[in-house]
């Protein structure tokens, strides 16, 4: 039997035997899972911005409105990004506003889908490229959201065990901020 701590919240071993773990290990796993969920929440928000900009460009084209330049895009950003007050999903607030670090592989994948230069000059791209970017962004957003939901389930399982211990008097509640 390995004495190595399980560090990947998506590994089924992470939640196996929660009732047998020490309180410190349970809290460590909660913190690890929370941090990872926050990373995916952050990446999901990073995907949503370009997707909203792209959707605005598609709407502009569909309406037959003339294309603008970068300054036009910058001027329209508040309305483009402000329309999505409630993003799809569970609406769960992350425990932290921003992650300590985001997995470089995730940000590289997003950068490979659409570059900043392409976003700034969507009007110069043909319809096929715009559609391809949109499909890739939606696929990536769906993948990130699915992983985030899985992480939320892990967080819920670990927190459930902590709550059970507090309720049953097996563990003292944590002081705020610990």
KETI-785298 format. One record per residue: chain; x, y, z of N, C-alpha, C in turn. Coordinates in nm, 3 decimals, decimal comma. Example, Ala and Ser with C-alpha at 12.3 -4.5 7.8 and 13.67 -1.06 7.14 Angstrom:
residues 2
<'A' <1,319 -0,569 0,780> <1,230 -0,450 0,780> <1,320 -0,330 0,780>>
<'A' <1,285 -0,225 0,708> <1,367 -0,106 0,714> <1,290 0,003 0,787>>
end
This chain:
residues 178
<'A' <0,084 -0,118 0,000> <0,000 0,000 0,000> <0,088 0,125 0,000>>
<'A' <0,056 0,218 -0,091> <0,136 0,338 -0,105> <0,104 0,439 0,005>>
<'A' <0,207 0,507 0,051> <0,187 0,610 0,153> <0,185 0,749 0,088>>
<'A' <0,198 0,752 -0,045> <0,194 0,879 -0,116> <0,055 0,940 -0,105>>
<'A' <0,045 1,068 -0,070> <-0,087 1,130 -0,065> <-0,144 1,144 -0,206>>
<'A' <-0,274 1,126 -0,218> <-0,341 1,144 -0,347> <-0,355 1,293 -0,369>>
<'A' <-0,307 1,340 -0,483> <-0,306 1,484 -0,508> <-0,400 1,528 -0,620>>
<'A' <-0,448 1,434 -0,700> <-0,535 1,469 -0,813> <-0,680 1,448 -0,773>>
<'A' <-0,757 1,556 -0,760> <-0,896 1,542 -0,720> <-0,980 1,462 -0,820>>
<'A' <-0,935 1,448 -0,942> <-1,011 1,372 -1,041> <-0,977 1,223 -1,038>>
<'A' <-0,878 1,186 -0,959> <-0,844 1,045 -0,938> <-0,948 0,987 -0,842>>
<'A' <-1,016 0,877 -0,879> <-1,117 0,819 -0,789> <-1,064 0,790 -0,648>>
<'A' <-0,934 0,765 -0,635> <-0,874 0,738 -0,504> <-0,881 0,861 -0,413>>
<'A' <-0,898 0,979 -0,472> <-0,902 1,103 -0,394> <-1,018 1,103 -0,296>>
<'A' <-1,131 1,045 -0,335> <-1,249 1,045 -0,247> <-1,277 0,908 -0,187>>
<'A' <-1,197 0,809 -0,221> <-1,215 0,676 -0,166> <-1,173 0,673 -0,018>>
<'A' <-1,260 0,622 0,066> <-1,228 0,607 0,207> <-1,215 0,738 0,283>>
<'A' <-1,293 0,837 0,246> <-1,285 0,966 0,314> <-1,307 0,952 0,464>>
<'A' <-1,394 0,861 0,502> <-1,424 0,844 0,645> <-1,308 0,786 0,723>>
<'A' <-1,205 0,735 0,654> <-1,088 0,678 0,720> <-0,971 0,775 0,729>>
<'A' <-0,983 0,891 0,667> <-0,872 0,987 0,664> <-0,864 1,067 0,793>>
<'A' <-0,744 1,114 0,822> <-0,728 1,205 0,935> <-0,797 1,338 0,900>>
<'A' <-0,828 1,413 1,000> <-0,892 1,543 0,979> <-0,801 1,635 0,897>>
<'A' <-0,672 1,633 0,927> <-0,578 1,717 0,851> <-0,574 1,677 0,704>>
<'A' <-0,574 1,547 0,676> <-0,572 1,502 0,537> <-0,702 1,537 0,467>>
<'A' <-0,811 1,524 0,535> <-0,941 1,560 0,477> <-0,945 1,709 0,442>>
<'A' <-0,896 1,792 0,531> <-0,892 1,936 0,505> <-0,795 1,967 0,391>>
<'A' <-0,684 1,897 0,385> <-0,588 1,917 0,275> <-0,656 1,884 0,142>>
<'A' <-0,727 1,774 0,136> <-0,795 1,735 0,012> <-0,903 1,835 -0,026>>
<'A' <-0,974 1,886 0,074> <-1,074 1,989 0,046> <-1,007 2,111 -0,018>>
<'A' <-0,896 2,153 0,038> <-0,826 2,270 -0,013> <-0,771 2,246 -0,154>>
<'A' <-0,716 2,128 -0,179> <-0,665 2,094 -0,311> <-0,778 2,094 -0,414>>
<'A' <-0,889 2,032 -0,380> <-1,003 2,025 -0,472> <-1,063 2,163 -0,496>>
<'A' <-1,072 2,245 -0,391> <-1,123 2,382 -0,407> <-1,034 2,463 -0,500>>
<'A' <-0,904 2,452 -0,481> <-0,810 2,528 -0,564> <-0,821 2,484 -0,710>>
<'A' <-0,829 2,356 -0,734> <-0,839 2,306 -0,872> <-0,971 2,349 -0,936>>
<'A' <-1,080 2,344 -0,859> <-1,209 2,389 -0,912> <-1,204 2,537 -0,947>>
<'A' <-1,135 2,615 -0,864> <-1,121 2,758 -0,890> <-1,041 2,782 -1,017>>
<'A' <-0,939 2,702 -1,041> <-0,861 2,714 -1,165> <-0,951 2,692 -1,287>>
<'A' <-1,033 2,589 -1,282> <-1,121 2,560 -1,396> <-1,229 2,666 -1,410>>
<'A' <-1,276 2,720 -1,300> <-1,373 2,829 -1,306> <-1,311 2,950 -1,374>>
<'A' <-1,188 2,979 -1,340> <-1,116 3,092 -1,397> <-1,094 3,072 -1,548>>
<'A' <-1,052 2,953 -1,586> <-1,030 2,924 -1,729> <-1,161 2,935 -1,804>>
<'A' <-1,269 2,889 -1,744> <-1,400 2,899 -1,809> <-1,435 3,045 -1,834>>
<'A' <-1,406 3,132 -1,739> <-1,430 3,276 -1,759> <-1,338 3,330 -1,867>>
<'A' <-1,215 3,278 -1,876> <-1,122 3,321 -1,980> <-1,173 3,283 -2,119>>
<'A' <-1,245 3,174 -2,131> <-1,300 3,130 -2,259> <-1,423 3,214 -2,293>>
<'A' <-1,501 3,249 -2,193> <-1,627 3,319 -2,216> <-1,608 3,454 -2,284>>
<'A' <-1,504 3,527 -2,249> <-1,481 3,659 -2,310> <-1,464 3,650 -2,461>>
<'A' <-1,367 3,571 -2,510> <-1,353 3,558 -2,655> <-1,480 3,504 -2,723>>
<'A' <-1,548 3,414 -2,656> <-1,671 3,359 -2,713> <-1,777 3,469 -2,727>>
<'A' <-1,790 3,554 -2,628> <-1,886 3,665 -2,636> <-1,848 3,762 -2,749>>
<'A' <-1,719 3,790 -2,763> <-1,673 3,879 -2,871> <-1,703 3,816 -3,007>>
<'A' <-1,676 3,688 -3,018> <-1,702 3,617 -3,143> <-1,851 3,616 -3,176>>
<'A' <-1,935 3,589 -3,076> <-2,080 3,589 -3,098> <-2,129 3,727 -3,143>>
<'A' <-2,069 3,833 -3,088> <-2,107 3,968 -3,131> <-2,070 3,990 -3,277>>
<'A' <-1,956 3,937 -3,319> <-1,915 3,949 -3,459> <-2,009 3,872 -3,550>>
<'A' <-2,049 3,754 -3,511> <-2,144 3,676 -3,591> <-2,277 3,751 -3,600>>
<'A' <-2,323 3,808 -3,490> <-2,448 3,885 -3,491> <-2,437 4,007 -3,583>>
<'A' <-2,321 4,073 -3,580> <-2,298 4,188 -3,668> <-2,308 4,147 -3,813>>
<'A' <-2,244 4,035 -3,846> <-2,247 3,986 -3,984> <-2,388 3,946 -4,025>>
<'A' <-2,457 3,877 -3,937> <-2,593 3,831 -3,966> <-2,686 3,950 -3,989>>
<'A' <-2,667 4,056 -3,914> <-2,750 4,176 -3,928> <-2,709 4,261 -4,047>>
<'A' <-2,597 4,226 -4,111> <-2,550 4,301 -4,227> <-2,493 4,437 -4,192>>
<'A' <-2,449 4,453 -4,068> <-2,391 4,580 -4,026> <-2,248 4,591 -4,076>>
<'A' <-2,202 4,712 -4,102> <-2,065 4,728 -4,150> <-1,964 4,690 -4,042>>
<'A' <-1,849 4,643 -4,086> <-1,745 4,609 -3,989> <-1,675 4,736 -3,945>>
<'A' <-1,621 4,730 -3,825> <-1,548 4,843 -3,771> <-1,402 4,807 -3,757>>
<'A' <-1,328 4,895 -3,695> <-1,187 4,866 -3,670> <-1,170 4,830 -3,522>>
<'A' <-1,047 4,819 -3,478> <-1,019 4,780 -3,340> <-1,080 4,879 -3,241>>
<'A' <-1,075 5,007 -3,273> <-1,132 5,106 -3,181> <-1,283 5,087 -3,168>>
<'A' <-1,350 5,044 -3,275> <-1,493 5,014 -3,268> <-1,517 4,896 -3,175>>
<'A' <-1,434 4,794 -3,187> <-1,446 4,678 -3,099> <-1,427 4,718 -2,954>>
<'A' <-1,324 4,795 -2,927> <-1,296 4,839 -2,789> <-1,415 4,919 -2,736>>
<'A' <-1,472 5,003 -2,818> <-1,588 5,083 -2,777> <-1,709 4,994 -2,745>>
<'A' <-1,724 4,884 -2,818> <-1,839 4,795 -2,798> <-1,817 4,691 -2,688>>
<'A' <-1,695 4,675 -2,639> <-1,666 4,570 -2,539> <-1,756 4,575 -2,416>>
<'A' <-1,781 4,691 -2,357> <-1,869 4,689 -2,239> <-2,007 4,628 -2,267>>
<'A' <-2,063 4,660 -2,382> <-2,195 4,601 -2,412> <-2,182 4,455 -2,453>>
<'A' <-2,076 4,419 -2,522> <-2,057 4,278 -2,563> <-2,038 4,190 -2,440>>
<'A' <-1,948 4,231 -2,353> <-1,916 4,149 -2,237> <-2,018 4,166 -2,125>>
<'A' <-2,092 4,275 -2,125> <-2,190 4,300 -2,020> <-2,322 4,229 -2,042>>
<'A' <-2,348 4,182 -2,164> <-2,474 4,114 -2,193> <-2,486 3,982 -2,119>>
<'A' <-2,375 3,919 -2,091> <-2,377 3,787 -2,028> <-2,363 3,802 -1,877>>
<'A' <-2,466 3,857 -1,814> <-2,461 3,874 -1,668> <-2,456 3,738 -1,599>>
<'A' <-2,535 3,644 -1,647> <-2,539 3,511 -1,587> <-2,492 3,409 -1,691>>
<'A' <-2,374 3,356 -1,672> <-2,323 3,254 -1,762> <-2,396 3,123 -1,733>>
<'A' <-2,404 3,035 -1,833> <-2,469 2,908 -1,807> <-2,389 2,828 -1,705>>
<'A' <-2,456 2,745 -1,631> <-2,387 2,662 -1,532> <-2,461 2,666 -1,400>>
<'A' <-2,395 2,615 -1,299> <-2,457 2,602 -1,169> <-2,465 2,733 -1,092>>
<'A' <-2,391 2,834 -1,135> <-2,394 2,961 -1,066> <-2,327 2,958 -0,930>>
<'A' <-2,243 2,862 -0,908> <-2,173 2,847 -0,781> <-2,058 2,944 -0,775>>
<'A' <-2,050 3,019 -0,666> <-1,939 3,110 -0,650> <-1,815 3,033 -0,607>>
<'A' <-1,701 3,062 -0,669> <-1,579 2,994 -0,625> <-1,538 3,040 -0,487>>
<'A' <-1,468 2,953 -0,417> <-1,421 2,986 -0,282> <-1,317 3,098 -0,288>>
<'A' <-1,245 3,106 -0,397> <-1,142 3,208 -0,416> <-1,177 3,285 -0,543>>
<'A' <-1,143 3,413 -0,549> <-1,175 3,491 -0,668> <-1,084 3,458 -0,786>>
<'A' <-0,960 3,425 -0,759> <-0,868 3,389 -0,866> <-0,776 3,278 -0,814>>
<'A' <-0,739 3,189 -0,902> <-0,652 3,080 -0,858> <-0,510 3,127 -0,834>>
<'A' <-0,437 3,049 -0,755> <-0,297 3,081 -0,733> <-0,217 3,069 -0,861>>
<'A' <-0,246 2,967 -0,940> <-0,181 2,945 -1,068> <-0,277 2,866 -1,155>>
<'A' <-0,273 2,893 -1,282> <-0,358 2,822 -1,377> <-0,269 2,728 -1,456>>
<'A' <-0,318 2,609 -1,481> <-0,246 2,509 -1,558> <-0,209 2,568 -1,695>>
<'A' <-0,079 2,576 -1,722> <-0,031 2,632 -1,848> <-0,088 2,560 -1,970>>
<'A' <-0,112 2,431 -1,957> <-0,166 2,355 -2,070> <-0,304 2,407 -2,109>>
<'A' <-0,383 2,446 -2,010> <-0,517 2,499 -2,040> <-0,508 2,634 -2,110>>
<'A' <-0,423 2,723 -2,063> <-0,412 2,853 -2,127> <-0,350 2,841 -2,266>>
<'A' <-0,257 2,747 -2,284> <-0,200 2,725 -2,417> <-0,306 2,675 -2,514>>
<'A' <-0,395 2,589 -2,466> <-0,503 2,539 -2,552> <-0,595 2,653 -2,595>>
<'A' <-0,627 2,741 -2,501> <-0,711 2,855 -2,536> <-0,640 2,944 -2,637>>
<'A' <-0,513 2,972 -2,614> <-0,435 3,055 -2,706> <-0,424 2,992 -2,844>>
<'A' <-0,425 2,859 -2,852> <-0,416 2,791 -2,980> <-0,548 2,800 -3,058>>
<'A' <-0,659 2,820 -2,988> <-0,789 2,829 -3,054> <-0,805 2,964 -3,123>>
<'A' <-0,772 3,070 -3,051> <-0,786 3,205 -3,108> <-0,679 3,295 -3,048>>
<'A' <-0,614 3,370 -3,136> <-0,511 3,462 -3,090> <-0,573 3,599 -3,059>>
<'A' <-0,501 3,678 -2,985> <-0,545 3,813 -2,955> <-0,559 3,894 -3,082>>
<'A' <-0,466 3,874 -3,176> <-0,473 3,946 -3,304> <-0,600 3,910 -3,381>>
<'A' <-0,637 3,782 -3,381> <-0,760 3,742 -3,450> <-0,882 3,805 -3,384>>
<'A' <-0,885 3,806 -3,250> <-0,998 3,867 -3,180> <-1,009 4,016 -3,210>>
<'A' <-0,896 4,082 -3,222> <-0,896 4,226 -3,248> <-0,938 4,258 -3,391>>
<'A' <-0,928 4,160 -3,480> <-0,958 4,185 -3,621> <-1,048 4,076 -3,679>>
<'A' <-1,152 4,041 -3,607> <-1,244 3,937 -3,653> <-1,307 3,970 -3,788>>
<'A' <-1,327 4,098 -3,814> <-1,391 4,138 -3,940> <-1,310 4,093 -4,061>>
<'A' <-1,179 4,074 -4,044> <-1,095 4,034 -4,158> <-1,097 3,883 -4,181>>
<'A' <-1,154 3,809 -4,089> <-1,158 3,664 -4,103> <-1,280 3,622 -4,184>>
<'A' <-1,263 3,516 -4,262> <-1,379 3,470 -4,338> <-1,475 3,393 -4,248>>
<'A' <-1,595 3,372 -4,298> <-1,699 3,307 -4,218> <-1,658 3,168 -4,170>>
<'A' <-1,583 3,095 -4,253> <-1,541 2,960 -4,215> <-1,447 2,965 -4,095>>
<'A' <-1,354 3,059 -4,094> <-1,260 3,071 -3,981> <-1,334 3,114 -3,855>>
<'A' <-1,427 3,207 -3,868> <-1,505 3,251 -3,753> <-1,585 3,134 -3,697>>
<'A' <-1,647 3,056 -3,785> <-1,725 2,940 -3,740> <-1,635 2,836 -3,674>>
<'A' <-1,516 2,815 -3,728> <-1,423 2,718 -3,670> <-1,377 2,762 -3,530>>
<'A' <-1,349 2,890 -3,516> <-1,309 2,942 -3,384> <-1,424 2,924 -3,286>>
<'A' <-1,544 2,958 -3,329> <-1,661 2,944 -3,242> <-1,683 2,801 -3,197>>
<'A' <-1,673 2,708 -3,290> <-1,692 2,566 -3,256> <-1,585 2,519 -3,158>>
<'A' <-1,460 2,558 -3,184> <-1,351 2,516 -3,096> <-1,365 2,577 -2,956>>
<'A' <-1,405 2,704 -2,949> <-1,425 2,768 -2,818> <-1,539 2,701 -2,742>>
<'A' <-1,648 2,670 -2,811> <-1,762 2,605 -2,745> <-1,723 2,465 -2,695>>
<'A' <-1,649 2,392 -2,776> <-1,603 2,258 -2,734> <-1,513 2,268 -2,612>>
<'A' <-1,421 2,362 -2,614> <-1,329 2,379 -2,502> <-1,405 2,424 -2,377>>
<'A' <-1,499 2,516 -2,393> <-1,579 2,562 -2,279> <-1,658 2,447 -2,219>>
<'A' <-1,714 2,362 -2,304> <-1,791 2,246 -2,257> <-1,700 2,149 -2,180>>
<'A' <-1,581 2,124 -2,233> <-1,486 2,035 -2,166> <-1,444 2,092 -2,030>>
<'A' <-1,413 2,221 -2,026> <-1,373 2,285 -1,901> <-1,489 2,282 -1,801>>
<'A' <-1,610 2,309 -1,849> <-1,728 2,307 -1,761> <-1,754 2,168 -1,706>>
<'A' <-1,739 2,065 -1,790> <-1,759 1,927 -1,744> <-1,658 1,891 -1,636>>
<'A' <-1,532 1,928 -1,658> <-1,429 1,901 -1,558> <-1,458 1,978 -1,430>>
<'A' <-1,501 2,101 -1,443> <-1,534 2,181 -1,326> <-1,647 2,117 -1,247>>
<'A' <-1,750 2,068 -1,317> <-1,861 2,001 -1,247> <-1,811 1,878 -1,172>>
<'A' <-1,721 1,802 -1,234> <-1,664 1,685 -1,167> <-1,587 1,726 -1,042>>
<'A' <-1,513 1,835 -1,051> <-1,439 1,884 -0,935> <-1,534 1,933 -0,826>>
<'A' <-1,645 1,995 -0,865> <-1,743 2,039 -0,766> <-1,803 1,919 -0,692>>
<'A' <-1,823 1,809 -0,763> <-1,873 1,688 -0,698> <-1,773 1,636 -0,595>>
<'A' <-1,645 1,642 -0,629> <-1,541 1,600 -0,535> <-1,541 1,691 -0,413>>
<'A' <-1,545 1,822 -0,437> <-1,550 1,918 -0,326> <-1,669 1,887 -0,236>>
<'A' <-1,783 1,862 -0,297> <-1,904 1,832 -0,219> <-1,887 1,705 -0,135>>
<'A' <-1,823 1,602 -0,191> <-1,802 1,479 -0,115> <-1,710 1,502 0,004>>
<'A' <-1,602 1,573 -0,019> <-1,506 1,598 0,090> <-1,570 1,686 0,197>>
<'A' <-1,639 1,792 0,154> <-1,706 1,879 0,250> <-1,815 1,803 0,324>>
<'A' <-1,883 1,713 0,255> <-1,986 1,633 0,321> <-1,929 1,551 0,435>>
<'A' <-1,812 1,493 0,415> <-1,748 1,416 0,522> <-1,705 1,508 0,636>>
<'A' <-1,653 1,626 0,604> <-1,617 1,721 0,709> <-1,741 1,762 0,789>>
<'A' <-1,848 1,792 0,721> <-1,972 1,832 0,788> <-2,023 1,719 0,878>>
<'A' <-2,016 1,596 0,826> <-2,060 1,481 0,906> <-1,979 1,473 1,036>>
<'A' <-1,848 1,492 1,024> <-1,763 1,485 1,144> <-1,795 1,598 1,242>>
<'A' <-1,818 1,718 1,190> <-1,854 1,829 1,278> <-1,988 1,799 1,346>>
<'A' <-2,086 1,757 1,267> <-2,220 1,731 1,319> <-2,219 1,620 1,424>>
<'A' <-2,140 1,515 1,399> <-2,136 1,401 1,491> <-2,039 1,421 1,607>>
<'A' <-1,976 1,537 1,612> <-1,886 1,567 1,722> <-1,751 1,498 1,712>>
<'A' <-1,717 1,447 1,594> <-1,588 1,378 1,576> <-1,474 1,475 1,549>>
<'A' <-1,509 1,600 1,516> <-1,406 1,699 1,485> <-1,456 1,836 1,527>>
<'A' <-1,366 1,918 1,580> <-1,408 2,054 1,612> <-1,417 2,136 1,483>>
<'A' <-1,514 2,224 1,474> <-1,523 2,310 1,354> <-1,398 2,396 1,342>>
<'A' <-1,367 2,432 1,219> <-1,251 2,517 1,195> <-1,282 2,660 1,234>>
<'A' <-1,181 2,727 1,282> <-1,194 2,869 1,308> <-1,197 2,941 1,173>>
<'A' <-1,269 3,050 1,162> <-1,272 3,125 1,034> <-1,132 3,159 0,989>>
<'A' <-1,109 3,144 0,857> <-0,981 3,178 0,800> <-0,876 3,069 0,808>>
<'A' <-0,914 2,948 0,855> <-0,816 2,840 0,860> <-0,846 2,735 0,759>>
end
